[in-house]
Amino acid sequence: MKKKMKVLIALVCLGAVYLVTKEMENKPISDLAFQNIEALAQGEGPENHVCFNYGDIDCYGVKVDYKMTGLNLDPERETE
């Protein structure tokens, strides 16, 4: 009985995964969704930045070796 239940649950999960992938196939991301993804990636700080390792450069109160700013997901938007 337990084996039949496990097989049934596995089949239901596989069916759900198949239906979701079939539904999402060939659907481009809308501009609004793209802007939301970029807004979530930016965080709460004044600019997009990533800080690496420990060093001499100030990165919002932390001394780092390398600071990368102007991160952006939009290929058409210019960075400074």
N, C-alpha and C positions, 0 to 999 in steps of 0.2 A: 504494500500500500504506500509506504514512504517513497519507494523508488518511483512509483507511478506519479506521485505528487511532484517530485523533483523534476521528472521529465516534462510534466505538464507546465510547471513554472518556467523551465528553461525554454520550452517552445513558445510560451507567451512572451517572454523577454526577447527572444530572437525575432518574433513577429513584430513586436513594437519597434525594435531597432531598425528592421527592414522598412517599416512604414514611415518612420521619421526620416531616414536617409532618402527614401524615394520622394517624399514631400519636399525636402530641401534641395533636391537636385536641380542644378542650373538656375538658381534664383540669385540674382545679384543683390548685393547689400545696398539698401537705399541710402541717399545722401544724409537723411536724418539719423539713421542707424550709424553711419560712418562718423558723423559729428558727435554722437553720443559716446562712441568708443574712444574717440580722441579726447573728449572732455574727461572721461573716466581715467584715461592714461595720464592726463596732465597733473592730477592731484590738486592739492590746495595751495601750493606755493605760488610765488609770483611768476615763476617761469618753469618750463620743463628742464630738468637737469638730472644727471646721473653722476655720482661721485664714486671714484675707485681708489682703493688702497689707502694707506696712511702716508702723509707727506707734509708739504709746506703750504699748499694752496687752501685758502679758506672756502669752505662749502657750507654756508649757513651755520656757522659755529663749530664745524668739524674740520680739522686739518686733513686734507687728502692729497694724493699724488696726482690725480687727474680729474678734471671736472668737465663734463660734456653738457652743453646747453643747447637750446633751440630744437629739442626733439619734436618730431611732428609726423603724423601718419598720412597727411595729405601731400601727394607728390607735386601738386601744382602750387602749393603755398611756399613762398620764399622764406628762408630763415636768415636771421641777421648774422 
